């Protein structure tokens, strides 16, 4: 009876060489998977950081280019008032001699200097007289019936427009022709004269 119980109490024989190989294979697979996941996370993080760097550079460039937008918008009104004063002096019929001439010359010089400073800071004045009406650049105030001019052309500029960089700071206020021949549409990329 002791032999029987002694045999039953004995631990079953285990092949010790097979178990470590299975464990190490599973551990290697687990570590390989973990390395792949970490590599993927690192690559994604690097890509996010690169995108953030590019976006920040673009925002900084835009900030530099368009930081004076509000200030420029205010100065454009001053430039308009100077031009109105000059136009009123010329239209009044007053003989511009002596002190009156010196005053008008001073105002003209001030206008030129103001426009030069605006342009130096990226603000450009545009006068669309004779161009095709573009709702992105112009604001139509009225239509002018004129059969000599192609329909949809700017025939009168009430107030010039201003742009800062590639953005419109203020659209030009214009009168647009009505009733003349239609302006032929141009194929994309071709100038109007080559259609």
ChimeraX attribute file (.defattr): number of C-alpha atoms within 10 A of each C-alpha:
attribute: neighborCount
match mode: 1-to-1
recipient: residues
	/A:1	5
	/A:2	7
	/A:3	8
	/A:4	8
	/A:5	9
	/A:6	9
	/A:7	10
	/A:8	10
	/A:9	9
	/A:10	8
	/A:11	7
	/A:12	8
	/A:13	6
	/A:14	8
	/A:15	8
	/A:16	8
	/A:17	8
	/A:18	9
	/A:19	11
	/A:20	11
	/A:21	11
	/A:22	11
	/A:23	11
	/A:24	11
	/A:25	12
	/A:26	12
	/A:27	12
	/A:28	12
	/A:29	12
	/A:30	12
	/A:31	12
	/A:32	12
	/A:33	12
	/A:34	12
	/A:35	12
	/A:36	12
	/A:37	12
	/A:38	12
	/A:39	12
	/A:40	12
	/A:41	12
	/A:42	12
	/A:43	12
	/A:44	12
	/A:45	12
	/A:46	12
	/A:47	12
	/A:48	12
	/A:49	12
	/A:50	12
	/A:51	12
	/A:52	12
	/A:53	12
	/A:54	12
	/A:55	12
	/A:56	12
	/A:57	12
	/A:58	12
	/A:59	12
	/A:60	13
	/A:61	12
	/A:62	12
	/A:63	12
	/A:64	10
	/A:65	16
	/A:66	19
	/A:67	12
	/A:68	16
	/A:69	17
	/A:70	10
	/A:71	9
	/A:72	20
	/A:73	16
	/A:74	11
	/A:75	15
	/A:76	21
	/A:77	11
	/A:78	14
	/A:79	17
	/A:80	14
	/A:81	13
	/A:82	17
	/A:83	16
	/A:84	12
	/A:85	15
	/A:86	17
	/A:87	11
	/A:88	12
	/A:89	17
	/A:90	13
	/A:91	9
	/A:92	8
	/A:93	8
	/A:94	10
	/A:95	10
	/A:96	14
	/A:97	10
	/A:98	8
	/A:99	9
	/A:100	13
	/A:101	13
	/A:102	12
	/A:103	15
	/A:104	17
	/A:105	14
	/A:106	12
	/A:107	16
	/A:108	16
	/A:109	12
	/A:110	14
	/A:111	19
	/A:112	13
	/A:113	12
	/A:114	17
	/A:115	18
	/A:116	14
	/A:117	12
	/A:118	20
	/A:119	15
	/A:120	10
	/A:121	15
	/A:122	18
	/A:123	26
	/A:124	18
	/A:125	18
	/A:126	15
	/A:127	18
	/A:128	22
	/A:129	18
	/A:130	16
	/A:131	12
	/A:132	18
	/A:133	21
	/A:134	15
	/A:135	10
	/A:136	10
	/A:137	19
	/A:138	24
	/A:139	19
	/A:140	19
	/A:141	13
	/A:142	12
	/A:143	18
	/A:144	17
	/A:145	12
	/A:146	15
	/A:147	12
	/A:148	11
	/A:149	20
	/A:150	20
	/A:151	22
	/A:152	22
	/A:153	24
	/A:154	26
	/A:155	23
	/A:156	20
	/A:157	20
	/A:158	14
	/A:159	18
	/A:160	18
	/A:161	22
	/A:162	23
	/A:163	21
	/A:164	21
	/A:165	14
	/A:166	11
	/A:167	13
	/A:168	16
	/A:169	21
	/A:170	19
	/A:171	19
	/A:172	27
	/A:173	21
	/A:174	25
	/A:175	22
	/A:176	28
	/A:177	25
	/A:178	21
	/A:179	15
	/A:180	15
	/A:181	14
	/A:182	12
	/A:183	13
	/A:184	10
	/A:185	8
	/A:186	12
	/A:187	10
	/A:188	8
	/A:189	6
	/A:190	9
	/A:191	9
	/A:192	13
	/A:193	7
	/A:194	7
	/A:195	10
